[in-house]
């Protein structure tokens, strides 16, 4: 039996996932979380083979949660579940330590396949993203501008385009407001953006929000 913890803040999505996994027969729901802090608390107390992790979790996004999960004793495999089919986001998730990446419009059978594969120590990438990753992520000339951002710059970028101000971001990332401002300047240069509004448009155009 494969024990899975579901980390998803939308109740309708979470209930649908629970129903799908329960019907699988060889998968058991070991717990469910609606935000990052709750997820880590559950994982410290509840052993499981796989965490099905929404990339947009409140508190800390999925990418930030990966490292915290991987640092736990007997860390489970992390299977990212995202509405984004953006190659660079998938690549970042895998690079950060996720064992797999699925999009929310995947065929349910493929999600079950992914869970079984990562539970067995393998890796999984949504098939329609796999070919694109081969040809896009490794080729500098074809990579989007946000692929050049460092992990910290990307964290600042993501929060800025979602409406957070400098001080809020500093508090969330436990860094100084001055450091946040420095990251903001650098990422705006890399994205060739002149304002936060430009960055929001960029994020929308590239399906990052």
Long-range contacts (C-beta under 8 A, 24 or more apart in sequence): 1-26, 1-27, 1-28, 2-26, 2-27, 2-28, 2-49, 2-50, 2-115, 2-116, 2-119, 3-28, 3-30, 3-46, 3-47, 3-48, 3-49, 3-50, 4-28, 4-29, 4-30, 4-48, 4-49, 4-50, 4-51, 4-52, 4-115, 5-29, 5-30, 5-31, 5-32, 5-33, 5-39, 5-42, 5-43, 5-46, 5-48, 5-50, 5-51, 5-52, 5-76, 6-31, 6-32, 6-33, 6-52, 7-32, 7-33, 7-34, 7-36, 7-39, 7-51, 7-52, 7-53, 7-54, 7-57, 7-62, 7-65, 8-32, 8-33, 8-34, 8-52, 8-54, 8-57, 8-81, 9-34, 9-35, 9-54, 9-56, 9-57, 9-58, 10-54, 13-54, 13-104, 17-52, 20-108, 20-111, 20-112, 21-112, 21-115, 24-112, 26-116, 27-112, 27-115, 34-58, 35-59, 36-60, 36-64, 36-65, 36-68, 39-65, 39-69, 40-65, 40-68, 40-69, 40-72, 43-69, 43-72, 43-76, 44-72, 47-74, 47-76, 48-76, 49-76, 49-77, 49-119, 50-76, 50-77, 50-78, 50-79, 50-115, 50-118, 50-119, 51-76, 51-77, 51-78, 51-79, 52-79, 52-81, 52-115, 53-78, 53-79, 53-80, 53-81, 53-98, 54-81, 54-82, 55-80, 55-81, 55-82, 55-83, 55-84, 55-89, 55-93, 56-82, 56-83, 61-155, 61-158, 62-93, 63-89, 63-92, 63-93, 63-96, 63-151, 63-154, 63-155, 64-155, 66-93, 66-96, 66-97, 66-98, 67-96, 67-97, 69-97, 70-97, 77-118, 77-119, 77-121, 78-118, 79-114, 79-115, 79-118, 79-124, 81-111, 84-207, 84-208, 85-126, 85-128, 85-129, 85-207, 86-206, 86-207, 86-208, 87-129, 87-132, 87-133, 87-136, 87-137, 88-136, 88-137, 88-143, 88-144, 88-146, 88-147, 89-208, 90-125, 90-126, 90-129, 90-133, 91-133, 91-137, 91-147, 92-151, 92-154, 94-123, 94-125, 96-151, 99-123, 99-124, 100-124, 100-125, 101-125, 101-126, 101-129, 102-126, 103-129, 144-206, 145-190, 145-191, 145-192, 145-202, 146-190, 146-191, 146-202, 146-206, 146-208, 148-190, 149-187, 149-190, 149-191, 152-183, 153-183, 153-186, 153-187, 153-190, 154-187, 156-180, 156-183, 156-184, 156-187, 157-187, 157-191, 157-199, 157-203, 158-208, 158-209, 160-184, 160-196, 160-199, 161-196, 161-199, 161-200, 161-202, 161-203, 161-208, 161-209, 162-209
